[in-house]
């Protein structure tokens, strides 16, 4: 797979390549003259404010966007009886949204982008006309193609680029797919991204290979909604093209290199090869915070381990890693840190270095990288390695190959599992070593276990032999019914076999994708629930109104979507069933919050906010938290918070980390954008493994 060096619609002069300084289609909205109001005194915006738009140009582009929007709305009705064509409507909407967002957000950066916008509207109109005629030639075209899909997060249409090889044939044999994650570009608007992807250049373009360029929801090092975009674009591409899932490569450079390090380390079983170039691998070293840790809240430091690959370098032994650095590139330090981390584990890392080279690929080194990655991908990923090693600090990332961590003893501390299948004449021994693991599962096919049975040894405890085919996987699992499955839970320091059942999910415990922190709610479908009642006091009412407006604005600005917002009185059973609910207001002003207030671990009345043995003045403070929704424990409820890091999101991608844990008490007098390094946070902590209030 070929790395695309940057999404290039923007000139290299306009893009900072450094990493950290570096279903039915949704209803279309007509282009407006102005977008969401800016919050007061933002220190920096990304995308930054653009150049003035001449009134004649604004009028022309607005009319064109509105016309395309009307055609899209008409097609939504006309294609209802043709679901296969209706499914392609996002391929039109990406052009409409690109121009609409640029007009609303004021993010044109060069005068020649006005011509690009005209061209995108023309392309969108052509695709709309083709759909109306029952045609979709772009869906079977080779070369550079831009596609769109509807995201589960907010229902927005998101774009991605794909280079389709000349050997592609509809219904043909599955082909290799490489991701290429783009570098940092503050002005990489949807218009510039689409322009660049239509040009189709890419750092690497292997033969017989799809090269997928995610937009990544702009510029977040492919974390949070940017990470979800990687998976959603892959699923969309695999639905429409023959993709070989055993020959996926994760690649990128600079900010994209940071994304490749992260996605490679946290999802190592997905890739035949991982090829990061430059980037960053942790917050502390990249931001030079070693002597400033006492100024940063303890919970924020723990939360660095959610995304820091340096916290889990051993995970990369589960794939083939080929790292690249320029010898004179300051970002070479990231690969050096990972190399040292793997060396401590007794593993030698493949690290190709471009001699006398800065922040780019050196030609001869590039050839070496290409040869190594091509060889690894040609071999394909090994779905059943004889040994799996995996480290995590959260159940958000809990799986590698045939090993799944189901529960931790304590979140945000290092948890490690090593499992090895050892041949023993007519049988096998499955040896498992754990640290900070409360429960785990093993899934292997009978073909992987030839013999009379499997002897299980967990942390030196002999659990005896098990039949080749164990209990069936739980409903909804994608594991074949014939898989050998074993699950164990630790009780009083001893391991016991556990038979998973659907009822096990009914208990209130932290489990994958229901483990916090607050930012995790925005990695699945969510709805902002606006209060319609009278607040407990005027102070909280005014604060909630400001915070909701800012959360909506920042989601649009940094994650390039449009948050769903509904009044509390309009929330349906389907909403409760299908979405994480972000409840704004208090138990007096928000109907949904009133329904569940007595089922939350924090009590909130007009007199005060009670957290364990402490009570805070309700006229000066507000609680924010994430918790399993008592009305649907398979989904989250969040009180009064959007994503928690807009204050530093524009400064560096490496600082786009959670700034709050599972709950916090905030000072109403401290504005959102001034809550840096714990300012305005009166108290905060994580809930325990059973979602109980816990000590530090």
Secondary structure by P-SEA (a helix, b strand, c coil): ccccccccccccccccccccccccccccccccccccccccccccccccccccccaaaaaaaaaaaaaaaaaaaaaaaaacccaaaaaaaaaaaaaaaaaaaaaaaccccccaaaaaaaaaaaaaaaaaaaaaaccccccccccbbbbbbbbccccbbbbbbbbccccccccccbbbbbbbbbcccccccaaaaaaaaaacccccccccbbbbbbcccccccccaaaaaaaaaaaaaaaacccccccbbbbbcccaaaaaaaaaaaaccccccbbbbcccccccccccccccccccccaaaaaacccccccccccccccbbbbbbbccccccaaaaaaaaaaaaaacccccccccccccccccaaaaaaaaaaaaaaaaacccccccbbbbbbccccccccccbbbccccccccbbbbbbbbbbccccccbbbbbcccccbbbbbccccccccbbbbbccccccccccccccccccccccccccbbbbbbbcccbbbbbbccccccccccccccccccccccccccccccccccccccaaaaaaaaaaaaaaaaaaaacccccccccccccccaaaaacccccccccccccccccccccccccccccccccccccccccccccccccccccccccbbbbccccccccccccccccccccccccbbbbccccccccccccccccbbbbbccccccccc
